[in-house]
Amino acid sequence: MDRIFRDNDIAIGFSSNTSQKNSSDNIIFKALGSTIYRLYISIIYQRRRRGNPSMILITDRLSTACALKETIQVVEPCTVVALGQAYEVGSEHTIVICDIDPGTPDVLSLTKAVLARCRPCSTIPVLHLARRGGEAALGQARSLGATAVMPHDASPTQILFTVKRLVEARRSAVPRTAAPAIAVVADNVRKAGSIYNGVLGSLRSGEPVSVDTLERGSTAVLAAVGGGRLATWLDVVRSYDDITYQHCLLVACFAASFSMSLGLSVGGQRLVAKAALLHDIGKLHIDRDILNKPGKLTAAEMDVVRRHPAIGHRMLVNQGGFDPQVLDMVLHHHEFLDGSGYPDGIGGDAIAPLVRLLTICDIYAALVERRSYKAPMSSRDAFAILHGMAGKLDRGLLRSFEAMVEG
């Protein structure tokens, strides 16, 4: 069960209506490797190809982009153009990939104009390959109208996963008008994600986390889960692809919603939301190759991963200013009632109720979220696994959580 606790920095997958096919894709990918997988996708998509390029990759890194083209064009033919040349191509594209660093106002303005030319219809997805993290980069991506965001150094195969998903999603999309409530939920999820990404940026650079900023993040999470149905904000969170923070946002939303359904005070709800946003910050100091590994971890690698709760706890203690209950949740969210968890191996009454709550939400989120190496698990299958963890989880809380999710 240790594997389900790992988060993937790039949470990528396929559309939910093709889960069986997705399972086959992932089995083939893991068994044969990325080269054979790309050939497999090429065969599937060959009949869909057109004579003219239908994907456009706009870049300021031509050599890198040409290498990326060789991977992603198995889905659709692809044209690579520099920013200044994009006006010379047509305007009919199935997807626009923006590999531009809009670091100055002039470049940002030109990029917006080019995207407007290449994307006459808002249903055409835009994948932005971001050069840096932080709130400013996410703001730039939103201003460009990006549908999805990924780090520029993601592997070509990871980018292929996302391109494939976005193209298929557009083909199968049914036009609909979003209700105002959905827009409000989406706005609050974006706020929470932006704030959380800023927190990660501060931690990476060794700067202290602003307690006020974290307070705003928890407020946005509570507003998101309080402003719509569970499925609404779940769909919004899952729509992100850069999503170095997707897992923590899912856990935060589940935990905040669960704390509301249990009747916790507003103060208690805020504590849970803050802890959920911070619970995996220790993974910033874990080798990304280990965190992103699609196969089974070795015993040595698992030992490294198991250090992240203590690392995150130490980071927050060293800064100071965090509620003891938040610190407890960050340190002990992988502990089990039977004493088989980590890092301290505590059990029974030594595990506080809020920690038990967060543990359930963390496991469930890890099971139902998209990963590059697996399709999302159904809620039914996820709860079957949770109920199979007899003696490890609080049974009363688990029943209440299931009633909330399935209700």
N, C-alpha and C positions, 0 to 999 in steps of 0.2 A: 504493500500500500504506500510505501514511501514515495513512489513516482508521482502520485497524484498531487503532491504538495509542491512540485516544482512549477515555476512560472516560466513561460517563454516570452522573451522580450518582444518578439514579433508574433502576435497572436493572429494567425492566418488560417483560413479554412475554405470550405465550399458552401454553397447555398444549402439551407436546411432541408429543402425539398429533394435533395439528391443524396441523402445520407448513406444509402446502400452503396451507391457508386463511389461516394467519398471513401467509404471503408475500403473498397477495392483499390482506389487510387493510393491510399496510404499504405496498404499492404504491399503493393507493387513498388512504391517509392522506397520503402524501407528494405525490401528484399533485393531490389536490383540497383538501387542507387539513382542519383540525380540524372545521369546521362541517359540511362534506359527509360527513366520516367519521362524525360523530355521527348524521347522518341515515341513513347506510348501516347502522350498528349498530342503529338504531331499527327499520328495516325487518326485519332479521334476527330481532330478538327480539320483534316484535309478537305473533306467534302464541303465545309463551310466557307472556305477561302474564296476571295474574290480576286479579279485580275489586278485591281489597284490596291495600294496599301490602305488598310483600314485602321491601323493604329499609328499614332504619331508620338515620337519621343523627342521632346524639345530639351536641349541640353547645352551646358557650357563646359562639358567634359567629353569631347567627341570620342576620344580613344576608349574611355570607359563605357560610354553609351553604345558604341559599336559592338563591344563584347557582350553587353547586356542584350542587345537586339538579337544576337544569335540564339539566346535562350528563350526569350519571350515570343519570338515570331512563330513559334510552333502553334500558338493560339490563333493569331491573325497575322497577316503580312504587316510589316512595320517599316515606317520611314523615320530616319534619324535626321534631325535638322538643328542647326544652331539657332539661337534666339532671333537673330537678325534675318534669318532666311525663312522663318515660319510663315511669313505673309505670302510666300510664293507657292505654298502647297494648298490643296483644296480644303474644304471645310466639312467634309463628311468623314467622320471618324467614329469608331466604336469606343475608343478610350483615348484620352490624352494623358501622357506621362510627362510630368514637369520636373526635370532634373536641373533646375536653375537655382542659384543662390541669390534671392532678391534682397541682398544686403544693403543696397542703397535705394533712396527714393526713386531715382531714375530707372534703375533696373526693375524695381517693383512695378512702376508705372508701365514700362514697356511689356513686362511679362503679363500684366493684366490685359493689356490691349491685344497681345498675341493670343491669349487664351480665349478672349471674347471672339476673335476671328475664327479660331479652330474649334470653338464650342458654341455653335449657334443655338443649340438646344440644351437646356439645363439638365436633361436626362442623360447626357453624355458624361460618363464618370471622368474625374480628374484625379490621378494618383500623384501626389507631391512627394518627392524624395528630399527630405529635409536635411540640411547640412549641420544643423545644431539643434539642441533641445531647448527647453525653457518656454516660458509663456510667450515671449516675443515671436519665436518661430511658429508656434501654433497659431498666433494671431495672424501672421503672414499667410499661413496655409489657408486659414479661413477667408482672408481677404482675397485670395486667389480663387476661391470657390472650390477648394479641394474636397473631393468625396472621401478620400482616404489619405493617410499620411504614414510614411515609413522612413526609417533612417536611410541616408544615402548609401551607407556601407552594408546594408542588408545583402545577403547572398542573392545571386541571380535566381536561384531556385525558389527562395522565399518570395521574391518579387513576382516570379511566375505564378505562384499560388494565388497571390492577391489579384494580379491582372486577370487570371482565369475566372476568379470569383466575381469580380466587378463586371466583366464582359457577360458572363452568364446571368448575373442578376439583372442587368439591363435588358437582356433578351426576354427574360421571363417576367419582367415587371408589368404590373397592371396599373395604369394611371389612376391616381387617387388624390384627393385633397386632404391634407392633414388637418385635423381639428386643432383649434387654438390651444387646447389643453396639452396636446402632444408637443406643440411648438414650445410651450412653457417648460415642459419636462426636458426637452432636448436642450433648451438654453441653460437650464440649471445643471444638467449633466456636463455640458461643455464648460461651464464655469468651474465646476468641481475638478474636471480633468485638467483644465488650464492651471488652476491653483496647485494641484498635486504635482504637475510637471514642473512648476516653479520650485516646489519644495525639493524635488529630486535634484534640480539644477543647483540649488543652494548646497545640498548635502555633497554632491559630487565635487563642488569647488571648495569644500571645507568651510563654508559660511554657515552661521547658525540659522535654524529654521525659525521664522517669525511666528510666534504664538498667535498673533492677530491674523496672519495669513491662514494658518491652520484652522482658526475659528471660522473664517469665511468659507473655507473648504467644507467644513462639517455642516455649516448652514446651507450651502448649496446642495449637498447630498440629501439633507433632510427635506429641503424644498422639492427636490426631484422626486423622491419616493412618496412625499405627501401630496404631490400635484397630479398624480395619475396612477393608473393600474400598474401592477407589477410588470406585466408584459411590455408596457409602453417604455419604461426606462430601461428594461433589459434589452429591448431591441436597439435603443439609442446607444447604449454602452457597447454592445456587440458590433456596432457599425464602424468602430474605430479599427484601424489596421496598424497604426504605429504603436501601437499601443503598448508602449513600455509600461503603461499604467493601467491597461485594461483589467487585469486581474484584481488589482487593489480597488478599482472603482466598482467592480462587480461585488466584491466582498463588502465594501462600504455600503453599497445600496441594499444588499441582502440584510446586512447586520442592522442598518438603520431602520429598515422596514420591519424587521423582526422585533426590534426593541419597541417600536411603536405599537405593534400588535400585542405585545406582552404588557402594555400599559406602563412602561418605564417613564419616569419623569423626563421633562425636556432636557434637564441637566444630564441624566443618565443616557439619553439618546445621543447627546453631543459627545459624551465620553466614548461611546461605542463607535460612533462615526469617525472620530479622530484616531482611535486605536486601529480601526480597520484601514484607514488611509496610510498609517505608518507601519503596519504589522510586518511588512517584508522589506523595509529599508535596508536591513542588513545585507540583502542580496546585492546591493551596490558594490560590496567588497568581495563578492564571489565571482570567480572566473566565468565570463559569459559563455565560453565554450562548454562549460559544464552545464550551465542553466539552459542552454539551447540544444543540448544533445538529444536527438530524437530517440536513441536507443536506451537500453537499460544502463543505469549508472553502475560503475564498479563500487566495491565496498569503500575504497579510498575516496572516490568522488562523492559518495553519499555522506561520508564523514565530513567532507568540506561543506556540503549543502546544509548539514545539520547545525553548522555554526551560526547561521544567519540570525536566529532569534536573539542569541546572546550578543552578537555584533550590533544589531539594531538597538537593543536595550542599552548597551554601553554608549552608543552614540547619543542617545537621548539623555541618559544620566549625566554624561559629561557636559552637555549643553545646559541642563537644568531647566526648571520651569514647567515640567510636565507632571500631570496628576499621577499619583502612585498607581491608580487603577489602570490608566493608560499604559504605564510602564509594565504592569503585570500582564496585561493582554499581549503586548508586543513580545515579551520574554517567553510566555508559556502557551502560545496559541497552538503549538504542536504537542502539547502534553495530553495524555489519555488517562481516563479514570483508573485503568488497571495498572498504571505505572510504566507502561511500555513506550511512552513518548519521549520527547527530547525538548530542551537540552538537559533538564535536571532530573528527569525520571520521576517526578512527583505524581501523586494520584489521589483519588478519593476527595475528601473534604479540603485537601490542600489546594485544589483547583477551584478558583472562585467562579461564581455563576456567570459573570460577564465573560470570563475566559472560555467557559464551556459554550456559551452562545457563539462567540467568535469562531471557535474551532469548527463548529457545525457549518457555519456560513462559508468558511475558508475551503473546507473539503468540497462542499456542494458546488461552489463557484468553479473550483478547479476541474470538476467533472463535466460541467455543462458548458464551459467556455470553449471557444475555438482555439485550437493549437495548430502549429504548422505540421505536426505529426499525427493529428487525429481530428476527426469531425466531432462536433459537440455531441455529448451523450444526451439522451432523452432524460427528462425529469424522472420518469418512472424507473429507468435503469439506475440513475444516480441514487435515488432513494433506496433501491434494492441493495446497493453497495453500503450505504450508510447504515441501514438496518442490519446488515451483515457484520457490522463492526460491534458486535455485542460485547458489553463490558467496557468499551472504550469511550463511548459517548453518553451524554445524559439522555436517557430514553424519553423522559417527560418533555424536555426541550426539543428533542428531535421530532416527536409527534406534533408538537405545537408548530414547529417550523414547517413540517410537511403540510399541515392544515392551512397555514398561511399561503404557501406557494401554490398548492393545488386548489385552494378555495376560490 
